Amino acid sequence: MRLSILDQAPITRGNKATDALKNAEELAILGDELGYHRMWMAEHHGTNDFASSAPEVTAAHLAAKTRKLRIGTGGVMMMHYSPLKLAEVFKTLSAFSPGRIDFGVGRAPGGDNHSMYALSEGRQPMFNNMYEKFDTALQLINDEVPRDGLYNKTIATPSQVKLPEAWLLGSTGNSAIQAGRRGIGYSFAQFFNGEMSTDILDAYRTSFQSSAFMEKPQISVTYMVTTAETKEEAEFQAKPQDIWRLLFMSGRLAPLLTPEEARDYPLTEIDHMTIKENRKVHLVGDAKEIATLLREEQEQYGFDEAMIVSIPHSQAKRLDVYRLLARELL
């Protein structure tokens, strides 16, 4: 099984945004050493919980710090950017690190309404042209003349560079089919809602048409994981994330607690029930248990790659998650 990394540059209690970005660099270097396949940076706006607001910039830095690890975005939120700008950014990244760059895109805003309108300079954001915008970006990256009349009289530079891999993020059958028709990879966000199905992944495979970006279908599935040497330690480290998600669901945002603070946090019976239900999107257990579960999921769904996002409070514990999974699965 291929293993990969998704990082949101989380800002845990007592740490700064600059710490979170340095932690991303440390994680990339470790992933490169351990044999992980790729690392993507997410895009988040208007929050003090995550420092990854400019994933394409972070990707350039991480690519310069690693040797084999594929580097990309998971994803750049294309609603905020011109297709020409997207194409030129990722062609430049690929020129510096040929064969190692991933152009992963998402259709969500990656933030609240305030940040969304600020990014569009107060204009009404365009929600209904995402796939057309994506098509134009792909054409420009591939040195083609776009069909869109706004972009067919210009070029995206640098030209004639090695194509990045292109990926569409999603959690629905519609996005799976759209990815397949474009001949690009499909990355399913299991940690969003835990509703992965064979129907969704089969829809992608059935609709896939090879392209300049990808010859055969590729599916990655992203899991939120907290693991440790023992199940007890994993539960201890997972509690802050459980409480963060609980608060997030009720519209409250707060920095990730320390494990000690989370242990003593007052929870109602309903809170405990909600946390238990949320475990369908947060895998917690010792390393062997998690490795077994991932193998079973791969056997059931037939995906190619498991992408791991992990947010223990401590950077040392977070790095341990990736070491333990590499020991079991790589």
C-alpha positions as CSV (number, residue, x, y, z in Angstrom):
1,M,0.0,0.0,0.0
2,R,1.2,3.5,-0.8
3,L,1.2,5.8,2.2
4,S,1.0,9.6,1.9
5,I,0.6,12.7,4.1
6,L,-2.0,15.4,4.2
7,D,-1.0,18.4,6.4
8,Q,-3.1,21.3,7.5
9,A,-0.3,23.0,9.5
10,P,-2.4,22.8,12.7
11,I,-1.7,25.5,15.4
12,T,-2.1,23.7,18.7
13,R,-2.5,25.4,22.0
14,G,0.7,27.1,23.1
15,N,2.2,27.2,19.6
16,K,2.3,29.8,16.9
17,A,1.6,29.7,13.2
18,T,5.3,29.9,12.5
19,D,5.8,26.7,14.6
20,A,3.1,25.0,12.6
21,L,4.8,25.8,9.3
22,K,8.2,24.6,10.6
23,N,6.4,21.4,11.8
24,A,5.2,20.9,8.2
25,E,8.8,21.1,7.0
26,E,9.9,18.6,9.6
27,L,7.1,16.2,8.7
28,A,8.0,16.4,5.0
29,I,11.6,15.6,5.7
30,L,10.6,12.7,7.8
31,G,8.1,11.4,5.2
32,D,10.8,11.6,2.6
33,E,13.1,9.5,4.7
34,L,10.5,6.9,5.6
35,G,9.3,6.3,2.0
36,Y,6.0,8.1,2.0
37,H,4.7,8.7,-1.6
38,R,3.5,12.2,-1.5
39,M,2.6,15.1,0.9
40,W,-0.1,17.6,0.3
41,M,-0.8,20.9,2.0
42,A,-4.4,21.9,2.6
43,E,-5.8,25.5,2.1
44,H,-7.6,27.2,5.0
45,H,-8.6,30.8,5.4
46,G,-9.9,33.0,8.3
47,T,-8.8,30.7,11.1
48,N,-6.3,30.6,13.8
49,D,-6.5,26.8,14.0
50,F,-4.5,26.1,10.8
51,A,-1.5,28.0,9.2
52,S,-1.8,26.5,5.7
53,S,-3.4,29.4,3.9
54,A,-1.0,29.4,0.9
55,P,-0.3,25.7,0.1
56,E,1.3,26.4,-3.2
57,V,3.9,28.6,-1.4
58,T,4.5,25.9,1.2
59,A,4.8,23.3,-1.5
60,A,7.6,25.2,-3.1
61,H,9.5,25.2,0.2
62,L,8.9,21.6,1.0
63,A,9.9,20.5,-2.5
64,A,13.2,22.2,-2.0
65,K,13.7,20.4,1.4
66,T,13.0,16.9,0.1
67,R,14.4,14.5,-2.6
68,K,11.8,11.9,-3.5
69,L,8.6,12.8,-1.9
70,R,5.9,14.1,-4.3
71,I,4.7,17.5,-3.1
72,G,1.4,19.2,-3.8
73,T,-1.8,20.8,-2.7
74,G,-4.8,19.0,-1.2
75,G,-6.1,21.1,-2.4
76,V,-5.7,24.5,-3.7
77,M,-9.2,26.1,-3.6
78,M,-9.7,27.0,-7.2
79,M,-12.8,29.2,-6.7
80,H,-10.4,32.0,-5.5
81,Y,-8.0,32.0,-8.4
82,S,-7.8,32.6,-12.1
83,P,-7.1,29.4,-14.2
84,L,-4.1,31.2,-15.7
85,K,-2.6,31.9,-12.3
86,L,-3.2,28.3,-11.2
87,A,-1.5,27.0,-14.4
88,E,1.5,29.3,-14.1
89,V,2.0,28.5,-10.4
90,F,2.0,24.8,-10.9
91,K,4.0,24.9,-14.1
92,T,6.6,26.9,-12.2
93,L,6.6,24.4,-9.3
94,S,7.0,21.5,-11.8
95,A,9.9,23.3,-13.6
96,F,11.8,23.4,-10.3
97,S,10.9,19.9,-9.2
98,P,10.0,17.9,-12.4
99,G,8.1,14.7,-11.8
100,R,7.4,15.5,-8.1
101,I,4.5,18.0,-8.2
102,D,0.8,17.4,-7.7
103,F,-1.9,19.9,-8.8
104,G,-4.6,18.9,-6.4
105,V,-7.8,21.1,-6.4
106,G,-10.9,21.4,-4.4
107,R,-14.2,23.2,-5.0
108,A,-14.9,24.4,-1.5
109,P,-14.0,27.9,-0.2
110,G,-11.7,26.7,2.5
111,G,-13.0,29.3,4.9
112,D,-16.0,31.3,6.1
113,N,-18.0,33.8,4.1
114,H,-15.9,36.7,5.4
115,S,-12.7,35.3,4.0
116,M,-14.4,34.1,0.9
117,Y,-15.6,37.6,0.0
118,A,-12.3,39.1,1.0
119,L,-10.5,36.8,-1.4
120,S,-12.9,37.8,-4.2
121,E,-12.4,41.5,-3.3
122,G,-16.1,41.9,-2.5
123,R,-17.4,40.4,-5.7
124,Q,-20.0,37.7,-5.8
125,P,-18.0,34.4,-5.8
126,M,-18.7,32.1,-8.8
127,F,-19.8,28.7,-7.6
128,N,-21.2,27.3,-10.8
129,N,-18.2,27.3,-13.1
130,M,-15.8,25.2,-11.1
131,Y,-15.3,22.4,-13.6
132,E,-15.1,24.8,-16.6
133,K,-12.4,26.7,-14.7
134,F,-10.6,23.5,-13.9
135,D,-10.7,22.5,-17.6
136,T,-9.1,25.8,-18.6
137,A,-6.4,25.4,-16.0
138,L,-5.6,21.9,-17.2
139,Q,-5.5,23.0,-20.9
140,L,-3.1,25.9,-20.0
141,I,-0.9,23.6,-17.9
142,N,-0.7,21.2,-20.9
143,D,0.3,24.1,-23.3
144,E,-3.1,23.8,-25.1
145,V,-5.2,26.7,-26.4
146,P,-8.2,26.9,-24.0
147,R,-11.7,26.8,-25.3
148,D,-12.7,29.7,-23.0
149,G,-12.4,32.9,-25.1
150,L,-11.0,34.8,-22.1
151,Y,-7.9,32.7,-22.0
152,N,-7.3,31.5,-25.6
153,K,-5.2,34.5,-26.6
154,T,-2.5,34.0,-24.0
155,I,-0.2,31.3,-22.8
156,A,0.8,30.0,-19.3
157,T,4.5,30.3,-18.7
158,P,6.8,28.6,-18.3
159,S,5.9,26.3,-21.2
160,Q,7.1,22.8,-22.1
161,V,7.7,21.7,-18.5
162,K,7.0,18.2,-17.2
163,L,3.3,18.0,-16.3
164,P,2.3,17.7,-12.7
165,E,-0.1,15.0,-11.7
166,A,-3.6,16.5,-11.5
167,W,-6.1,15.4,-8.8
168,L,-9.6,16.4,-7.9
169,L,-10.7,16.2,-4.2
170,G,-14.2,15.1,-3.3
171,S,-16.6,13.0,-1.3
172,T,-19.4,12.5,-3.8
173,G,-20.2,10.5,-6.9
174,N,-20.4,13.6,-9.0
175,S,-16.9,14.7,-8.3
176,A,-15.7,11.1,-8.9
177,I,-17.2,11.0,-12.3
178,Q,-15.9,14.4,-13.2
179,A,-12.4,13.4,-12.2
180,G,-12.6,10.2,-14.3
181,R,-13.8,12.0,-17.4
182,R,-10.8,14.3,-17.2
183,G,-8.3,11.5,-16.8
184,I,-7.0,12.7,-13.5
185,G,-6.6,11.3,-10.0
186,Y,-9.5,11.2,-7.5
187,S,-8.8,11.8,-3.8
188,F,-11.7,10.8,-1.5
189,A,-11.9,12.7,1.8
190,Q,-13.0,9.9,4.2
191,F,-12.2,12.1,7.2
192,F,-14.9,14.6,6.1
193,N,-18.0,12.4,6.6
194,G,-16.9,8.8,6.6
195,E,-19.3,7.9,3.8
196,M,-17.0,6.2,1.4
197,S,-18.7,3.7,-0.9
198,T,-17.7,1.3,-3.6
199,D,-20.3,3.0,-5.8
200,I,-18.4,6.3,-5.7
201,L,-15.0,4.8,-6.4
202,D,-16.5,2.5,-9.1
203,A,-18.1,5.5,-10.8
204,Y,-14.6,7.1,-11.0
205,R,-13.0,3.9,-12.5
206,T,-15.8,3.4,-15.0
207,S,-15.8,7.0,-16.2
208,F,-12.0,7.2,-16.4
209,Q,-10.4,8.2,-19.7
210,S,-6.7,8.3,-20.0
211,S,-5.1,11.8,-20.5
212,A,-1.8,13.5,-20.7
213,F,-1.9,13.9,-16.9
214,M,-2.6,10.3,-16.0
215,E,-2.6,7.0,-18.0
216,K,-4.5,4.9,-15.5
217,P,-7.0,5.7,-12.8
218,Q,-5.6,6.5,-9.3
219,I,-7.5,6.7,-6.1
220,S,-6.3,8.0,-2.8
221,V,-8.4,8.0,0.4
222,T,-7.6,10.4,3.2
223,Y,-8.0,9.2,6.8
224,M,-7.7,11.0,10.1
225,V,-5.5,8.8,12.3
226,T,-4.2,8.9,15.9
227,T,-2.0,6.0,16.7
228,A,0.6,5.1,19.3
229,E,2.5,2.1,20.7
230,T,-0.5,1.2,22.8
231,K,-4.3,1.7,22.4
232,E,-4.4,3.5,25.7
233,E,-1.8,6.0,24.6
234,A,-3.6,6.5,21.3
235,E,-6.8,7.2,23.1
236,F,-5.1,9.7,25.4
237,Q,-3.6,11.6,22.4
238,A,-6.8,11.4,20.4
239,K,-9.0,13.1,23.0
240,P,-8.1,16.7,22.1
241,Q,-9.1,16.1,18.4
242,D,-12.3,14.5,19.6
243,I,-13.2,17.6,21.6
244,W,-12.1,19.9,18.8
245,R,-14.5,18.2,16.4
246,L,-17.3,18.3,19.0
247,L,-16.9,22.0,19.5
248,F,-16.6,22.6,15.7
249,M,-19.9,20.8,15.1
250,S,-21.6,23.3,17.5
251,G,-20.0,26.3,15.8
252,R,-17.3,26.9,18.4
253,L,-13.6,27.1,17.3
254,A,-10.8,26.8,19.8
255,P,-7.1,25.8,19.7
256,L,-6.5,22.1,20.1
257,L,-6.3,21.2,23.8
258,T,-3.4,19.4,25.4
259,P,-4.1,15.8,26.2
260,E,-4.1,16.6,29.9
261,E,-6.6,19.4,29.4
262,A,-8.8,17.1,27.2
263,R,-8.6,14.4,29.8
264,D,-10.2,16.7,32.4
265,Y,-12.6,18.5,30.0
266,P,-16.2,18.2,31.2
267,L,-18.3,16.1,28.8
268,T,-22.0,15.2,29.0
269,E,-23.4,11.8,28.1
270,I,-24.5,13.2,24.8
271,D,-21.0,14.5,24.2
272,H,-19.6,11.0,24.7
273,M,-22.1,9.5,22.3
274,T,-21.3,12.2,19.7
275,I,-17.5,11.5,20.0
276,K,-18.2,7.8,19.6
277,E,-20.2,8.5,16.4
278,N,-17.4,10.8,15.2
279,R,-14.9,8.0,15.4
280,K,-16.1,6.9,11.9
281,V,-14.0,9.8,10.7
282,H,-11.2,9.5,13.2
283,L,-9.3,6.2,13.4
284,V,-7.8,5.6,16.8
285,G,-5.8,2.6,18.0
286,D,-2.4,1.0,18.3
287,A,-0.3,0.9,15.1
288,K,-1.1,-2.8,14.3
289,E,-4.8,-2.2,14.7
290,I,-4.8,0.8,12.4
291,A,-2.6,-1.0,9.8
292,T,-5.0,-3.9,9.8
293,L,-8.0,-1.6,9.4
294,L,-6.3,0.2,6.5
295,R,-5.5,-3.1,4.7
296,E,-9.1,-4.2,5.2
297,E,-10.4,-1.0,3.8
298,Q,-8.1,-1.2,0.8
299,E,-9.2,-4.8,0.2
300,Q,-12.9,-3.8,0.3
301,Y,-12.7,-0.6,-1.8
302,G,-9.7,-1.2,-4.0
303,F,-8.0,2.2,-3.6
304,D,-4.4,2.7,-4.4
305,E,-3.2,4.9,-1.6
306,A,-4.0,5.9,2.0
307,M,-3.3,9.5,2.8
308,I,-2.9,10.2,6.5
309,V,-3.8,13.4,8.4
310,S,-2.9,13.3,12.0
311,I,-3.1,16.1,14.6
312,P,-1.9,15.1,18.1
313,H,-1.1,18.2,20.2
314,S,2.6,17.4,20.3
315,Q,4.7,17.5,17.2
316,A,6.8,14.6,18.6
317,K,3.7,12.5,18.9
318,R,2.5,13.5,15.4
319,L,5.8,12.4,13.9
320,D,5.5,9.1,15.8
321,V,2.2,8.4,14.1
322,Y,3.9,8.5,10.7
323,R,6.9,6.4,11.9
324,L,4.6,3.8,13.4
325,L,2.4,3.5,10.3
326,A,5.5,3.3,8.1
327,R,6.9,0.5,10.2
328,E,3.6,-1.5,9.7
329,L,2.8,-0.7,6.1
330,L,5.9,0.4,4.2
